[in-house]
Amino acid sequence: MRNKTLVFCIILLVVLIVISGCQETAENPPAPTNTPEPLPPTATSALTYQTDDGITVGNNLNCPDRAAFGEVLENVPGGGVLVSSPIHFRWYYSAAEGPAPDWSNVCVPTSFTLYLSPGPDYNTTVSYSITPTTVDNLTNLLMYHFYLSDALQPHTSYRWIVVGHADGIDIDDDQLPLFQDESAWKVVNNTSLMSGQFQTGPVCDPQTISPVTLLNPQDEAALDTDTPFSSGTCQIVQVRHIG
């Protein structure tokens, strides 16, 4: 009986040794040989600004071409109005999505260029780069302002156009050749294709200008041509108030 018990213990010991040899040994994973690269940042426009009610605009996350943007609409000054320094320029931007868009998720210009062209030929331009910081939210439109203090040519008619920019895309730059197109600025029924036109001063006091004195042809003179030479003089006088 004792021999049977000894044999049974030996068999049990062998079985336990075999079982322990079959178990897998847990190993730690090898350390990575390369440092993982960080994920690229989400593409956003570096130039953003806010509306007067706190909405951030100008992110332009999905604006691949000109068709993603709306229109720039010149507003003030217009209609040949007489201006004084500083000149207040105002324009609107309408989104391609139509009325009442979500301005936080709309393609908008992140900067602008103001172009001025003096008459009478309108064949030269001066430009000013504008980066907005705040814009007025009119629900259906964004309204921008710019004040120009630079001295312009006196007593001159000017036309002006604003071009928007965003990520290399220009908005309404195709209107620049219209500076010299008289038909574009012609007013018909109180409207015209282009509206940005004004007149510089200074304003003349009527009391300082005397009536024109006609010199040629003389009064009641007999003329032998249909295209006579005419001339006259205009004198500026000074008026002082005493007392």
Backbone as CSV, one residue per row, in Angstrom:
resi,resn,N_x,N_y,N_z,CA_x,CA_y,CA_z,C_x,C_y,C_z
1,MET,0.830,-1.195,0.000,0.000,0.000,0.000,0.860,1.238,0.000
2,ARG,1.942,1.180,0.751,2.853,2.318,0.827,3.514,2.559,-0.515
3,ASN,3.858,1.477,-1.216,4.477,1.626,-2.524,3.529,2.253,-3.526
4,LYS,2.234,1.897,-3.451,1.242,2.490,-4.365,1.117,3.989,-4.128
5,THR,1.136,4.372,-2.846,1.007,5.817,-2.535,2.211,6.583,-3.058
6,LEU,3.416,6.002,-2.959,4.626,6.652,-3.437,4.592,6.827,-4.949
7,VAL,4.135,5.748,-5.607,4.035,5.828,-7.072,3.047,6.908,-7.487
8,PHE,1.906,6.993,-6.811,0.873,7.995,-7.140,1.416,9.402,-6.952
9,CYS,2.202,9.629,-5.926,2.770,10.958,-5.680,3.775,11.335,-6.766
10,ILE,4.565,10.332,-7.185,5.532,10.620,-8.252,4.838,10.997,-9.544
11,ILE,3.748,10.242,-9.881,2.992,10.543,-11.117,2.387,11.948,-11.043
12,LEU,1.819,12.310,-9.889,1.194,13.621,-9.710,2.228,14.725,-9.863
13,LEU,3.431,14.506,-9.345,4.489,15.517,-9.451,4.901,15.724,-10.902
14,VAL,4.996,14.615,-11.644,5.356,14.730,-13.063,4.310,15.509,-13.837
15,VAL,3.041,15.243,-13.560,1.939,15.946,-14.255,2.002,17.436,-13.982
16,LEU,2.247,17.824,-12.735,2.312,19.258,-12.379,3.475,19.936,-13.083
17,ILE,4.610,19.214,-13.213,5.765,19.805,-13.901,5.472,20.033,-15.376
18,VAL,4.810,19.072,-16.003,4.470,19.193,-17.428,3.511,20.353,-17.668
19,ILE,2.497,20.461,-16.782,1.490,21.532,-16.936,2.137,22.896,-16.802
20,SER,3.021,23.043,-15.838,3.662,24.346,-15.630,4.562,24.703,-16.806
21,GLY,5.118,23.735,-17.495,5.965,24.009,-18.647,5.195,24.438,-19.870
22,CYS,3.911,24.109,-19.926,3.079,24.448,-21.089,2.508,25.854,-21.013
23,GLN,2.538,26.505,-19.851,1.965,27.848,-19.720,2.879,28.868,-20.392
24,GLU,2.245,29.918,-21.094,2.996,30.975,-21.756,3.479,31.982,-20.740
25,THR,4.653,32.462,-20.970,5.224,33.479,-20.094,4.882,34.857,-20.638
26,ALA,4.265,35.744,-19.822,3.877,37.086,-20.257,5.119,37.929,-20.476
27,GLU,5.174,38.605,-21.650,6.307,39.453,-21.972,5.830,40.887,-22.207
28,ASN,6.613,41.858,-21.803,6.297,43.258,-22.054,6.550,43.592,-23.520
29,PRO,5.698,44.415,-24.165,5.912,44.777,-25.571,7.191,45.583,-25.722
30,PRO,7.870,45.428,-26.834,9.119,46.172,-27.036,8.866,47.678,-27.129
31,ALA,9.799,48.453,-26.657,9.680,49.908,-26.723,9.747,50.365,-28.179
32,PRO,8.933,51.357,-28.565,8.949,51.829,-29.958,10.302,52.429,-30.292
33,THR,10.747,52.152,-31.500,12.048,52.664,-31.935,11.935,54.076,-32.503
34,ASN,10.707,54.506,-32.977,10.500,55.834,-33.550,9.451,56.585,-32.750
35,THR,9.671,57.885,-32.567,8.677,58.719,-31.874,7.515,58.982,-32.815
36,PRO,6.257,58.697,-32.388,5.120,58.924,-33.283,5.001,60.394,-33.660
37,GLU,4.662,60.676,-34.935,4.491,62.047,-35.398,3.129,62.582,-34.968
38,PRO,3.066,63.858,-34.524,1.765,64.429,-34.136,0.858,64.597,-35.343
39,LEU,-0.438,64.557,-35.104,-1.403,64.749,-36.173,-1.309,66.179,-36.689
40,PRO,-1.478,66.395,-37.993,-1.402,67.764,-38.523,-2.559,68.593,-37.984
41,PRO,-2.346,69.892,-37.726,-3.428,70.738,-37.221,-4.523,70.927,-38.257
42,THR,-5.710,71.202,-37.788,-6.829,71.466,-38.691,-6.573,72.758,-39.447
43,ALA,-6.789,72.733,-40.757,-6.511,73.907,-41.580,-7.517,75.014,-41.279
44,THR,-7.013,76.171,-40.911,-7.858,77.341,-40.666,-7.181,78.557,-41.252
45,SER,-7.951,79.604,-41.500,-7.394,80.851,-41.979,-6.807,81.622,-40.816
46,ALA,-5.612,82.194,-41.026,-4.951,82.925,-39.950,-5.630,84.265,-39.679
47,LEU,-6.362,84.792,-40.663,-6.986,86.096,-40.520,-8.468,85.916,-40.184
48,THR,-8.830,86.176,-38.959,-10.223,86.119,-38.540,-10.560,87.403,-37.790
49,TYR,-11.833,87.714,-37.725,-12.285,88.879,-36.979,-13.694,88.595,-36.492
50,GLN,-14.289,89.542,-35.796,-15.587,89.307,-35.181,-16.617,90.319,-35.659
51,THR,-17.864,89.879,-35.615,-18.963,90.802,-35.834,-19.213,91.588,-34.546
52,ASP,-20.005,92.639,-34.650,-20.272,93.457,-33.469,-21.073,92.710,-32.408
53,ASP,-21.681,91.564,-32.766,-22.385,90.757,-31.770,-21.604,89.504,-31.379
54,GLY,-20.277,89.490,-31.634,-19.418,88.459,-31.089,-19.238,87.208,-31.909
55,ILE,-19.648,87.173,-33.167,-19.479,85.989,-34.010,-18.138,86.068,-34.730
56,THR,-17.323,85.028,-34.600,-16.034,84.989,-35.289,-16.252,84.573,-36.738
57,VAL,-15.733,85.369,-37.667,-15.863,85.073,-39.093,-14.471,85.045,-39.705
58,GLY,-14.382,84.451,-40.894,-13.109,84.397,-41.602,-12.350,83.100,-41.438
59,ASN,-12.963,82.056,-40.844,-12.262,80.775,-40.721,-12.028,80.129,-42.092
60,ASN,-13.019,80.247,-42.992,-12.857,79.803,-44.374,-12.282,78.393,-44.492
61,LEU,-12.948,77.434,-43.852,-12.442,76.067,-43.827,-12.682,75.316,-45.129
62,ASN,-13.692,75.712,-45.884,-14.030,74.968,-47.097,-14.429,75.957,-48.190
63,CYS,-13.457,76.730,-48.644,-13.698,77.759,-49.651,-12.707,77.572,-50.796
64,PRO,-12.960,76.620,-51.684,-11.944,76.242,-52.672,-11.768,77.224,-53.813
65,ASP,-12.816,78.024,-54.142,-12.708,78.878,-55.320,-13.621,80.086,-55.175
66,ARG,-13.656,80.899,-56.220,-14.444,82.140,-56.203,-15.933,81.867,-56.018
67,ALA,-16.426,80.740,-56.505,-17.850,80.435,-56.415,-18.313,80.249,-54.976
68,ALA,-17.387,79.997,-54.046,-17.761,79.815,-52.644,-18.051,81.139,-51.941
69,PHE,-17.702,82.249,-52.577,-17.877,83.566,-51.969,-19.028,84.313,-52.627
70,GLY,-19.540,85.316,-51.908,-20.635,86.135,-52.405,-20.125,87.365,-53.131
71,GLU,-20.732,88.538,-52.829,-20.414,89.761,-53.545,-20.057,90.880,-52.577
72,VAL,-19.189,91.796,-53.045,-18.864,93.025,-52.329,-19.654,94.157,-52.958
73,LEU,-20.378,94.920,-52.144,-21.274,95.956,-52.644,-20.866,97.314,-52.070
74,GLU,-20.335,98.209,-52.929,-19.955,99.544,-52.487,-21.198,100.354,-52.129
75,ASN,-21.091,101.180,-51.078,-22.261,101.905,-50.600,-22.010,103.401,-50.405
76,VAL,-21.090,103.784,-49.535,-20.856,105.191,-49.187,-19.360,105.475,-49.308
77,PRO,-18.975,106.623,-49.955,-19.818,107.652,-50.566,-20.242,107.255,-51.977
78,GLY,-21.358,107.784,-52.424,-21.866,107.454,-53.737,-22.697,108.593,-54.300
79,GLY,-23.078,108.443,-55.559,-23.932,109.434,-56.195,-23.275,110.781,-56.413
80,GLY,-21.914,110.831,-56.469,-21.235,112.092,-56.702,-21.277,113.055,-55.535
81,VAL,-21.512,112.554,-54.317,-21.621,113.402,-53.143,-20.291,114.105,-52.865
82,LEU,-20.363,115.308,-52.307,-19.175,116.064,-51.931,-18.685,115.577,-50.582
83,VAL,-17.403,115.210,-50.472,-16.865,114.616,-49.241,-15.848,115.564,-48.613
84,SER,-15.568,115.334,-47.352,-14.519,116.053,-46.632,-13.712,115.040,-45.828
85,SER,-12.493,115.412,-45.448,-11.594,114.510,-44.727,-11.956,114.446,-43.247
86,PRO,-11.876,113.236,-42.636,-11.585,111.938,-43.255,-12.793,111.413,-44.022
87,ILE,-12.523,110.747,-45.125,-13.600,110.221,-45.971,-14.053,108.872,-45.428
88,HIS,-15.335,108.750,-45.190,-15.906,107.506,-44.666,-16.335,106.619,-45.826
89,PHE,-15.674,105.458,-45.952,-16.060,104.462,-46.950,-16.820,103.340,-46.243
90,ARG,-17.902,102.905,-46.866,-18.711,101.826,-46.299,-19.117,100.879,-47.427
91,TRP,-19.002,99.585,-47.164,-19.424,98.602,-48.152,-20.016,97.385,-47.449
92,TYR,-20.754,96.577,-48.228,-21.421,95.388,-47.703,-20.821,94.129,-48.338
93,TYR,-21.005,93.031,-47.622,-20.676,91.719,-48.193,-21.886,90.818,-48.040
94,SER,-22.328,90.240,-49.151,-23.441,89.290,-49.126,-22.900,87.892,-49.383
95,ALA,-23.352,86.912,-48.610,-22.834,85.551,-48.703,-23.410,84.822,-49.903
96,ALA,-22.668,83.839,-50.391,-23.142,83.027,-51.510,-24.341,82.171,-51.110
97,GLU,-24.486,81.910,-49.788,-25.580,81.064,-49.310,-26.937,81.755,-49.359
98,GLY,-26.971,83.061,-49.558,-28.239,83.772,-49.598,-28.527,84.484,-48.291
99,PRO,-29.794,84.937,-48.080,-30.151,85.722,-46.904,-29.953,84.956,-45.596
100,ALA,-29.638,85.718,-44.541,-29.533,85.224,-43.161,-28.686,83.961,-43.046
101,PRO,-27.426,83.980,-43.483,-26.578,82.794,-43.351,-26.028,82.675,-41.935
102,ASP,-25.410,81.532,-41.652,-24.681,81.343,-40.398,-23.279,81.910,-40.612
103,TRP,-23.057,83.140,-40.162,-21.814,83.835,-40.482,-20.591,83.146,-39.894
104,SER,-20.755,82.304,-38.869,-19.607,81.599,-38.306,-19.137,80.464,-39.205
105,ASN,-19.920,80.113,-40.215,-19.586,78.982,-41.082,-19.782,79.354,-42.549
106,VAL,-19.396,80.588,-42.904,-19.607,81.110,-44.244,-18.273,81.619,-44.780
107,CYS,-18.056,81.479,-46.080,-16.849,82.005,-46.709,-16.950,83.526,-46.811
108,VAL,-16.037,84.224,-46.148,-16.025,85.690,-46.179,-14.608,86.162,-46.488
109,PRO,-14.460,87.348,-47.071,-13.115,87.906,-47.285,-12.426,88.159,-45.949
110,THR,-11.128,87.906,-45.901,-10.366,88.175,-44.683,-9.597,89.488,-44.775
111,SER,-9.519,90.068,-45.973,-8.924,91.389,-46.145,-9.519,92.020,-47.397
112,PHE,-9.267,93.324,-47.561,-9.826,94.063,-48.699,-8.773,95.008,-49.260
113,THR,-8.996,95.437,-50.507,-8.220,96.506,-51.110,-9.183,97.550,-51.642
114,LEU,-8.996,98.800,-51.218,-9.789,99.916,-51.713,-9.037,100.567,-52.864
115,TYR,-9.675,100.652,-54.030,-9.089,101.289,-55.208,-9.805,102.607,-55.481
116,LEU,-9.012,103.676,-55.696,-9.554,104.989,-56.045,-9.007,105.396,-57.405
117,SER,-9.870,105.985,-58.226,-9.449,106.441,-59.538,-9.976,107.857,-59.767
118,PRO,-9.080,108.853,-60.008,-9.524,110.227,-60.213,-9.923,110.500,-61.661
119,GLY,-10.916,111.384,-61.830,-11.318,111.818,-63.158,-10.396,112.921,-63.662
120,PRO,-10.590,113.377,-64.887,-11.737,113.016,-65.737,-11.556,111.733,-66.542
121,ASP,-10.318,111.195,-66.599,-10.079,110.026,-67.447,-10.234,108.702,-66.708
122,TYR,-10.031,108.697,-65.392,-10.121,107.470,-64.573,-9.193,106.367,-65.082
123,ASN,-8.006,106.777,-65.538,-7.058,105.800,-66.068,-5.888,105.531,-65.129
124,THR,-5.922,106.091,-63.927,-4.921,105.783,-62.905,-5.646,105.389,-61.618
125,THR,-4.971,104.620,-60.776,-5.577,104.181,-59.512,-4.567,104.301,-58.380
126,VAL,-5.093,104.516,-57.194,-4.325,104.378,-55.957,-5.061,103.344,-55.115
127,SER,-4.329,102.626,-54.290,-4.956,101.534,-53.542,-4.554,101.585,-52.080
128,TYR,-5.424,101.024,-51.226,-5.209,100.958,-49.787,-5.589,99.559,-49.314
129,SER,-4.664,98.892,-48.594,-4.938,97.565,-48.040,-5.662,97.711,-46.708
130,ILE,-6.708,96.912,-46.525,-7.553,97.022,-45.335,-7.718,95.642,-44.715
131,THR,-7.378,95.521,-43.432,-7.602,94.293,-42.681,-8.617,94.594,-41.587
132,PRO,-9.838,94.092,-41.698,-10.873,94.426,-40.716,-10.616,93.766,-39.370
133,THR,-11.078,94.433,-38.324,-11.018,93.869,-36.967,-12.415,93.630,-36.417
134,THR,-13.353,94.468,-36.808,-14.746,94.311,-36.379,-15.646,94.687,-37.549
135,VAL,-16.760,94.001,-37.677,-17.703,94.257,-38.760,-19.108,94.214,-38.197
136,ASP,-20.002,95.008,-38.780,-21.386,95.061,-38.314,-22.198,93.923,-38.939
137,ASN,-22.888,93.167,-38.097,-23.740,92.077,-38.555,-25.151,92.606,-38.771
138,LEU,-25.568,92.687,-40.036,-26.921,93.139,-40.380,-27.823,91.961,-40.723
139,THR,-27.490,90.783,-40.250,-28.216,89.522,-40.473,-28.046,89.029,-41.904
140,ASN,-28.540,89.779,-42.873,-28.422,89.359,-44.267,-27.123,89.821,-44.906
141,LEU,-26.460,90.814,-44.283,-25.244,91.395,-44.832,-24.238,91.654,-43.718
142,LEU,-22.958,91.700,-44.082,-21.922,92.234,-43.211,-21.560,93.625,-43.709
143,MET,-21.438,94.592,-42.801,-21.157,95.979,-43.184,-19.779,96.388,-42.660
144,TYR,-18.936,96.883,-43.566,-17.563,97.259,-43.256,-17.393,98.771,-43.344
145,HIS,-16.420,99.298,-42.557,-16.143,100.734,-42.541,-14.642,100.962,-42.686
146,PHE,-14.284,102.064,-43.359,-12.890,102.485,-43.451,-12.860,103.993,-43.586
147,TYR,-11.965,104.640,-42.813,-11.843,106.097,-42.852,-10.486,106.461,-43.446
148,LEU,-10.517,107.255,-44.517,-9.308,107.654,-45.220,-8.987,109.106,-44.895
149,SER,-7.803,109.334,-44.321,-7.376,110.686,-43.965,-6.408,111.275,-44.983
150,ASP,-5.910,110.468,-45.920,-4.964,110.964,-46.915,-5.600,112.055,-47.777
151,ALA,-4.807,113.054,-48.123,-5.295,114.148,-48.966,-5.426,113.672,-50.409
152,LEU,-6.580,113.916,-50.995,-6.810,113.585,-52.400,-6.765,114.867,-53.237
153,GLN,-6.804,114.717,-54.557,-6.798,115.885,-55.435,-8.039,116.732,-55.169
154,PRO,-7.884,118.055,-55.012,-9.049,118.899,-54.749,-9.924,119.059,-55.990
155,HIS,-11.184,119.286,-55.758,-12.153,119.552,-56.831,-12.063,118.503,-57.931
156,THR,-12.076,117.243,-57.531,-11.908,116.135,-58.474,-12.985,115.088,-58.247
157,SER,-13.465,114.531,-59.339,-14.404,113.418,-59.260,-13.622,112.117,-59.123
158,TYR,-14.009,111.288,-58.154,-13.357,110.001,-57.914,-14.374,108.868,-58.043
159,ARG,-13.890,107.751,-58.557,-14.634,106.501,-58.510,-13.872,105.525,-57.627
160,TRP,-14.594,104.665,-56.891,-13.917,103.726,-55.992,-14.557,102.351,-56.064
161,ILE,-13.715,101.341,-55.892,-14.134,99.938,-55.928,-13.395,99.199,-54.815
162,VAL,-14.075,98.281,-54.138,-13.460,97.449,-53.109,-13.377,96.009,-53.614
163,VAL,-12.195,95.401,-53.463,-11.976,94.001,-53.837,-11.665,93.214,-52.565
164,GLY,-12.339,92.085,-52.370,-12.096,91.232,-51.213,-11.051,90.168,-51.519
165,HIS,-10.392,89.683,-50.454,-9.363,88.654,-50.617,-9.514,87.601,-49.524
166,ALA,-9.198,86.348,-49.871,-9.198,85.254,-48.900,-8.423,84.083,-49.474
167,ASP,-7.297,83.736,-48.839,-6.516,82.550,-49.228,-6.192,82.536,-50.721
168,GLY,-5.771,83.693,-51.254,-5.383,83.771,-52.653,-6.529,83.937,-53.627
169,ILE,-7.757,84.032,-53.141,-8.933,84.217,-53.993,-9.353,85.679,-53.924
170,ASP,-9.597,86.308,-55.086,-10.031,87.697,-55.156,-11.512,87.759,-55.474
171,ILE,-12.224,88.617,-54.748,-13.670,88.745,-54.908,-13.983,90.085,-55.532
172,ASP,-14.515,90.071,-56.749,-14.955,91.237,-57.520,-13.802,92.023,-58.129
173,ASP,-12.639,91.423,-58.308,-11.557,92.132,-58.986,-11.853,92.319,-60.473
174,ASP,-12.827,91.577,-61.004,-13.193,91.725,-62.408,-13.870,93.061,-62.690
175,GLN,-14.211,93.833,-61.638,-14.855,95.129,-61.838,-13.850,96.255,-62.065
176,LEU,-12.570,96.022,-61.805,-11.576,97.089,-61.922,-11.516,97.710,-63.319
177,PRO,-11.637,96.945,-64.415,-11.628,97.589,-65.743,-12.810,98.534,-65.972
178,LEU,-13.833,98.470,-65.113,-15.011,99.324,-65.296,-14.766,100.771,-64.884
179,PHE,-13.592,101.074,-64.303,-13.300,102.460,-63.936,-13.485,103.393,-65.133
180,GLN,-13.108,102.951,-66.321,-13.173,103.797,-67.516,-14.407,103.530,-68.373
181,ASP,-15.284,102.687,-67.917,-16.486,102.346,-68.684,-17.619,103.295,-68.285
182,GLU,-17.868,104.308,-69.106,-18.879,105.310,-68.774,-20.269,104.702,-68.652
183,SER,-20.561,103.670,-69.432,-21.893,103.066,-69.383,-22.162,102.394,-68.050
184,ALA,-21.098,101.926,-67.377,-21.281,101.265,-66.083,-21.663,102.250,-64.991
185,TRP,-21.259,103.503,-65.144,-21.517,104.515,-64.116,-22.685,105.428,-64.467
186,LYS,-23.238,105.260,-65.644,-24.359,106.100,-66.067,-25.580,105.823,-65.197
187,VAL,-26.195,106.889,-64.695,-27.359,106.755,-63.822,-28.627,106.763,-64.672
188,VAL,-29.409,105.703,-64.567,-30.683,105.587,-65.268,-31.747,105.235,-64.236
189,ASN,-32.788,106.055,-64.141,-33.839,105.863,-63.138,-33.254,105.782,-61.728
190,ASN,-32.318,106.706,-61.465,-31.683,106.833,-60.141,-30.842,105.623,-59.745
191,THR,-30.490,104.765,-60.687,-29.628,103.613,-60.388,-28.569,103.471,-61.475
192,SER,-27.479,102.790,-61.120,-26.428,102.484,-62.086,-25.768,101.184,-61.681
193,LEU,-25.016,100.594,-62.603,-24.331,99.341,-62.305,-23.322,99.532,-61.179
194,MET,-22.599,100.658,-61.193,-21.602,100.975,-60.175,-22.082,102.195,-59.385
195,SER,-21.776,102.205,-58.081,-22.320,103.281,-57.240,-21.257,104.076,-56.499
196,GLY,-19.987,103.635,-56.522,-18.959,104.294,-55.722,-18.341,105.489,-56.418
197,GLN,-18.957,106.657,-56.295,-18.439,107.858,-56.947,-18.670,109.061,-56.036
198,PHE,-17.647,109.950,-55.930,-17.773,111.119,-55.067,-16.947,112.264,-55.623
199,GLN,-17.120,113.425,-55.015,-16.440,114.644,-55.433,-15.687,115.228,-54.244
200,THR,-14.430,115.619,-54.463,-13.660,116.238,-53.392,-13.869,117.748,-53.384
201,GLY,-13.655,118.349,-52.233,-13.766,119.791,-52.057,-12.440,120.484,-52.334
202,PRO,-12.176,121.646,-51.731,-13.006,122.239,-50.675,-14.244,122.943,-51.215
203,VAL,-15.190,123.177,-50.323,-16.416,123.877,-50.680,-16.109,125.372,-50.788
204,CYS,-16.560,125.989,-51.869,-16.329,127.408,-52.077,-17.503,128.222,-51.533
205,ASP,-17.178,129.294,-50.820,-18.196,130.190,-50.295,-18.682,131.095,-51.427
206,PRO,-19.953,131.073,-51.752,-20.455,131.916,-52.854,-20.123,133.393,-52.678
207,GLN,-19.937,133.861,-51.436,-19.647,135.268,-51.217,-18.246,135.662,-51.676
208,THR,-17.391,134.677,-51.932,-16.014,134.971,-52.337,-15.812,134.901,-53.847
209,ILE,-16.867,134.659,-54.634,-16.741,134.533,-56.084,-17.635,135.572,-56.749
210,SER,-17.051,136.363,-57.638,-17.818,137.378,-58.353,-18.383,136.792,-59.643
211,PRO,-19.395,137.420,-60.219,-19.948,136.923,-61.483,-18.917,136.968,-62.606
212,VAL,-19.122,136.149,-63.625,-18.233,136.105,-64.778,-18.417,137.345,-65.627
213,THR,-17.293,137.939,-66.079,-17.331,139.072,-66.993,-17.061,138.568,-68.407
214,LEU,-18.038,138.714,-69.313,-17.899,138.233,-70.683,-17.029,139.202,-71.481
215,LEU,-16.051,138.668,-72.227,-15.125,139.484,-73.008,-15.336,139.341,-74.508
216,ASN,-15.534,138.128,-74.960,-15.629,137.899,-76.397,-16.614,136.762,-76.653
217,PRO,-17.517,136.888,-77.616,-17.757,138.093,-78.443,-18.446,139.208,-77.646
218,GLN,-18.243,140.416,-78.070,-18.842,141.549,-77.380,-20.361,141.547,-77.560
219,ASP,-21.004,142.244,-76.662,-22.459,142.302,-76.682,-22.953,142.879,-77.998
220,GLU,-23.903,142.180,-78.653,-24.554,142.573,-79.902,-23.578,142.613,-81.081
221,ALA,-22.450,141.913,-80.981,-21.502,141.880,-82.092,-22.052,141.018,-83.218
222,ALA,-21.746,141.392,-84.476,-22.137,140.609,-85.649,-21.108,139.506,-85.873
223,LEU,-21.556,138.253,-86.012,-20.659,137.106,-86.135,-20.706,136.547,-87.542
224,ASP,-19.542,136.173,-88.054,-19.478,135.569,-89.386,-19.061,134.101,-89.327
225,THR,-19.203,133.488,-88.159,-18.869,132.072,-87.993,-19.839,131.424,-87.023
226,ASP,-20.055,130.130,-87.242,-20.931,129.386,-86.331,-20.190,128.912,-85.084
227,THR,-18.886,129.032,-85.068,-18.099,128.575,-83.918,-17.184,129.703,-83.437
228,PRO,-17.758,130.750,-82.903,-16.933,131.882,-82.468,-16.117,131.544,-81.221
229,PHE,-14.987,132.214,-81.086,-14.169,132.081,-79.882,-14.813,132.892,-78.776
230,SER,-14.966,132.292,-77.630,-15.570,132.992,-76.504,-14.623,132.956,-75.321
231,SER,-14.679,134.008,-74.515,-13.816,134.071,-73.335,-14.481,134.931,-72.280
232,GLY,-13.961,134.784,-71.066,-14.476,135.574,-69.951,-13.535,135.466,-68.785
233,THR,-13.774,136.240,-67.771,-12.945,136.215,-66.568,-13.825,136.052,-65.355
234,CYS,-13.242,135.416,-64.351,-13.934,135.244,-63.083,-12.975,135.677,-61.989
235,GLN,-13.420,136.549,-61.116,-12.559,137.096,-60.079,-13.022,136.626,-58.715
236,ILE,-12.062,136.164,-57.919,-12.341,135.787,-56.535,-12.054,136.983,-55.644
237,VAL,-12.997,137.368,-54.863,-12.857,138.520,-53.988,-12.891,138.055,-52.529
238,GLN,-12.341,138.861,-51.674,-12.344,138.571,-50.253,-13.373,139.442,-49.543
239,VAL,-14.087,138.845,-48.662,-15.097,139.585,-47.898,-14.724,139.485,-46.435
240,ARG,-14.632,140.634,-45.774,-14.319,140.658,-44.353,-15.492,141.270,-43.603
241,HIS,-15.802,140.671,-42.482,-16.856,141.188,-41.627,-16.212,141.978,-40.501
242,ILE,-16.611,143.226,-40.358,-16.047,144.097,-39.339,-17.071,144.312,-38.226
243,GLY,-16.608,144.251,-37.030,-17.510,144.500,-35.914,-17.788,143.244,-35.134
